[in-house]
Amino acid sequence: MRNTQIDAPSESENASSKTLHEKVPAYARIRQSLRAEYDWETINAILDTALVAHVGFIDEGRPMVIPMTFARIGRRIYIHGAKATRIVKKGRNANPVSITVTHVDGIVCARSAFHTSFNYRSAVLHGTAQAVTEKAEKLTALEAITNHILPDRWSEIRQATSKEITATGVWALDIEHAAAKVRQGLPNDDEEDYSLPAWGGVVPVVTGLGLPIDDGRLAPETPASQAVVKARKKFA
């Protein structure tokens, strides 16, 4: 397993620069620190090819985790939801938030339960989230979120009305610390277990977007959506 941990540098720093593990707060550290790498390219690749982020926050003294759509612009994450949802209400003031995304790439079938695992890529982000109230930034965020799911879709569809913008809450999270964990490869069985008559290997987990199905109410001569074509390539 290869673990990657990142303590967010400024935009001017080289993406491959490394920061001493001791500078990362305990809550953001990868447990297996000897395998940690400080690589923003790894983090960004995980985020930019994920469809859903799980957002964790504290509400009335209890931990909450909600799956949400999102988009990344530089070192800032935007998430959105109806203004009435508690996570959006919570974001009216600055609040500590954790965001997680995960890709499962395979089931690692070992010859023992102890070494059975997954091949995966995951990223955990920590930062302070706050509601976006400025209209221009909110529109930028909504466009980014739409285009994250379906590349360039914003230009294909009707633009949001003022009522829709007002009804939508947007959070902005400036990433303070980020950690990635990546596991790839075959099972790491104990040497004596290779002689056992138990199958070992990897079962690949494949995800992708299927062929689009229209809703039966397309206007005459409506062209195929190029955003859908791009999305199928992006999330292949």
C-alpha positions as CSV (number, residue, x, y, z in Angstrom):
1,M,0.0,0.0,0.0
2,R,1.2,3.5,-0.8
3,N,0.1,6.3,1.4
4,T,0.2,10.0,0.4
5,Q,-0.2,12.8,2.8
6,I,-0.3,16.5,1.9
7,D,0.0,19.6,4.1
8,A,-1.4,22.2,1.8
9,P,1.3,24.6,0.4
10,S,0.6,27.9,-1.2
11,E,-0.3,28.0,-4.9
12,S,3.2,29.3,-5.7
13,E,4.9,26.2,-4.3
14,N,5.9,23.3,-6.5
15,A,3.2,20.6,-6.6
16,S,5.8,17.9,-5.9
17,S,7.3,19.8,-2.8
18,K,7.3,17.9,0.5
19,T,6.6,19.0,4.0
20,L,7.9,17.4,7.2
21,H,5.3,15.0,8.6
22,E,5.7,16.6,12.0
23,K,4.2,19.8,10.7
24,V,0.9,18.1,9.9
25,P,-1.6,18.2,12.8
26,A,-2.4,14.8,14.4
27,Y,-5.9,14.6,13.1
28,A,-4.8,14.9,9.5
29,R,-1.9,12.4,9.6
30,I,-1.7,9.1,7.7
31,R,-1.2,6.4,10.3
32,Q,1.6,4.7,8.3
33,S,3.7,7.8,8.1
34,L,6.8,6.0,6.6
35,R,4.8,5.5,3.4
36,A,3.6,9.0,3.1
37,E,4.3,11.2,0.1
38,Y,3.4,14.9,-0.2
39,D,1.9,15.1,-3.6
40,W,-0.9,17.4,-4.7
41,E,-1.1,15.8,-8.1
42,T,-2.3,12.6,-6.4
43,I,-4.9,14.4,-4.4
44,N,-6.2,16.4,-7.3
45,A,-6.5,13.3,-9.6
46,I,-8.6,11.5,-6.9
47,L,-10.9,14.5,-6.4
48,D,-11.3,15.4,-10.1
49,T,-12.5,11.9,-11.0
50,A,-14.9,11.4,-8.1
51,L,-18.7,11.9,-8.5
52,V,-19.6,12.1,-4.8
53,A,-18.0,13.6,-1.7
54,H,-18.9,12.6,1.8
55,V,-19.0,15.7,3.9
56,G,-18.6,15.5,7.7
57,F,-19.5,18.2,10.2
58,I,-20.8,18.6,13.8
59,D,-24.4,19.5,14.3
60,E,-25.9,19.9,17.8
61,G,-23.0,18.1,19.2
62,R,-23.3,15.0,17.0
63,P,-21.2,14.0,14.0
64,M,-23.0,14.1,10.6
65,V,-21.8,12.8,7.2
66,I,-23.8,13.6,4.1
67,P,-23.0,12.6,0.5
68,M,-22.9,15.7,-1.8
69,T,-21.9,16.8,-5.3
70,F,-18.8,19.0,-5.4
71,A,-16.2,20.6,-7.6
72,R,-12.6,21.7,-7.0
73,I,-11.1,25.1,-8.1
74,G,-7.5,25.2,-7.1
75,R,-7.3,24.6,-3.4
76,R,-10.9,25.4,-2.8
77,I,-13.8,22.8,-2.7
78,Y,-17.4,23.9,-3.5
79,I,-20.4,21.9,-2.4
80,H,-24.1,22.8,-2.7
81,G,-27.5,21.9,-1.5
82,A,-30.9,23.3,-0.8
83,K,-30.7,26.3,1.6
84,A,-33.0,24.5,4.0
85,T,-30.7,21.5,4.6
86,R,-28.9,21.6,7.9
87,I,-25.4,21.4,6.4
88,V,-26.1,24.5,4.4
89,K,-27.6,26.3,7.4
90,K,-24.6,25.3,9.4
91,G,-22.3,26.9,6.8
92,R,-23.6,30.4,7.4
93,N,-20.7,30.8,9.8
94,A,-17.2,29.4,9.5
95,N,-17.1,25.7,10.6
96,P,-14.5,22.9,10.6
97,V,-15.4,20.3,8.0
98,S,-13.9,17.1,6.7
99,I,-14.5,15.8,3.2
100,T,-13.8,12.3,1.9
101,V,-13.9,10.8,-1.6
102,T,-13.0,7.1,-2.4
103,H,-12.5,5.1,-5.6
104,V,-12.6,1.3,-5.2
105,D,-10.5,-0.4,-7.9
106,G,-10.5,-4.0,-6.9
107,I,-11.2,-6.6,-4.2
108,V,-7.9,-8.1,-3.0
109,C,-8.5,-11.8,-2.3
110,A,-5.9,-13.0,0.1
111,R,-5.4,-16.5,1.5
112,S,-6.3,-15.2,4.9
113,A,-9.0,-12.9,6.3
114,F,-6.3,-10.7,7.8
115,H,-4.7,-9.8,4.5
116,T,-8.0,-9.5,2.5
117,S,-8.3,-5.9,1.3
118,F,-9.2,-3.5,-1.4
119,N,-7.3,-1.7,-4.1
120,Y,-8.5,1.9,-3.7
121,R,-7.7,5.6,-4.0
122,S,-9.0,7.9,-1.3
123,A,-8.6,11.4,-0.2
124,V,-9.5,13.1,3.1
125,L,-9.6,16.9,3.3
126,H,-9.7,19.2,6.3
127,G,-10.6,22.8,6.3
128,T,-13.0,25.6,7.3
129,A,-16.2,25.9,5.3
130,Q,-18.3,29.0,5.0
131,A,-21.4,29.9,3.0
132,V,-20.9,31.7,-0.3
133,T,-23.1,34.7,-0.4
134,E,-21.6,36.8,-3.3
135,K,-23.6,36.1,-6.4
136,A,-20.7,36.0,-8.9
137,E,-18.8,33.4,-6.8
138,K,-22.0,31.4,-6.3
139,L,-22.5,31.2,-10.0
140,T,-18.9,30.3,-10.6
141,A,-19.3,27.5,-8.0
142,L,-22.5,26.2,-9.5
143,E,-21.0,26.2,-13.0
144,A,-17.9,24.3,-11.7
145,I,-20.1,21.7,-9.9
146,T,-22.3,21.2,-13.0
147,N,-19.2,20.9,-15.3
148,H,-17.5,18.5,-12.8
149,I,-20.3,16.0,-13.3
150,L,-20.9,16.6,-17.0
151,P,-18.0,18.5,-18.6
152,D,-19.1,21.8,-20.4
153,R,-22.7,21.0,-19.6
154,W,-23.3,24.6,-18.3
155,S,-23.1,25.9,-21.8
156,E,-25.7,23.4,-23.1
157,I,-28.5,24.2,-20.7
158,R,-30.7,27.1,-19.5
159,Q,-28.9,29.4,-17.1
160,A,-30.1,29.5,-13.5
161,T,-32.7,32.1,-12.6
162,S,-32.3,34.5,-9.6
163,K,-35.0,32.4,-7.7
164,E,-33.0,29.2,-8.3
165,I,-29.7,30.8,-7.2
166,T,-31.4,32.2,-4.1
167,A,-32.8,28.8,-3.2
168,T,-29.5,27.1,-3.5
169,G,-26.9,27.1,-0.8
170,V,-23.2,26.9,-1.6
171,W,-20.3,26.1,0.7
172,A,-16.7,26.9,0.1
173,L,-14.0,24.9,1.8
174,D,-10.4,26.2,1.7
175,I,-8.3,23.1,2.0
176,E,-6.0,23.4,5.0
177,H,-4.7,19.8,5.1
178,A,-5.3,16.8,2.8
179,A,-4.3,13.2,3.0
180,A,-4.4,10.5,0.3
181,K,-4.2,6.7,0.6
182,V,-3.7,4.5,-2.4
183,R,-3.5,0.7,-2.4
184,Q,-2.6,-1.1,-5.6
185,G,-1.4,-4.6,-6.4
186,L,-1.8,-8.2,-5.3
187,P,-2.4,-9.7,-1.9
188,N,0.4,-9.7,0.6
189,D,0.0,-13.1,2.0
190,D,2.2,-14.7,4.7
191,E,4.8,-16.8,2.9
192,E,3.6,-20.1,4.4
193,D,0.0,-19.4,3.2
194,Y,1.0,-19.6,-0.5
195,S,0.9,-23.4,-0.2
196,L,-2.7,-23.4,0.8
197,P,-5.4,-24.5,-1.7
198,A,-7.1,-21.2,-1.5
199,W,-7.4,-18.9,-4.5
200,G,-5.6,-15.6,-4.3
201,G,-5.6,-12.6,-6.6
202,V,-7.5,-9.4,-7.4
203,V,-11.1,-9.0,-8.6
204,P,-11.2,-5.7,-10.5
205,V,-14.0,-3.3,-9.7
206,V,-15.0,-1.4,-12.9
207,T,-17.1,1.7,-12.8
208,G,-18.3,3.8,-15.7
209,L,-21.3,5.7,-17.3
210,G,-23.6,3.8,-19.5
211,L,-25.3,4.9,-22.7
212,P,-27.7,7.8,-22.1
213,I,-31.4,7.3,-22.2
214,D,-33.5,10.3,-23.1
215,D,-36.7,11.2,-21.2
216,G,-39.0,10.9,-24.2
217,R,-39.7,14.6,-24.3
218,L,-36.8,16.0,-26.4
219,A,-37.6,19.0,-28.5
220,P,-37.4,18.4,-32.3
221,E,-33.9,18.0,-33.7
222,T,-32.3,18.1,-30.2
223,P,-28.6,17.2,-30.7
224,A,-26.9,14.6,-28.6
225,S,-25.2,16.1,-25.5
226,Q,-21.5,16.4,-25.9
227,A,-21.3,16.9,-22.2
228,V,-22.5,13.3,-21.7
229,V,-19.9,12.0,-24.2
230,K,-17.2,13.9,-22.3
231,A,-18.4,12.6,-19.0
232,R,-18.4,8.9,-20.2
233,K,-14.7,9.5,-21.1
234,K,-13.9,11.3,-17.9
235,F,-15.4,8.7,-15.6
236,A,-14.4,5.6,-17.6
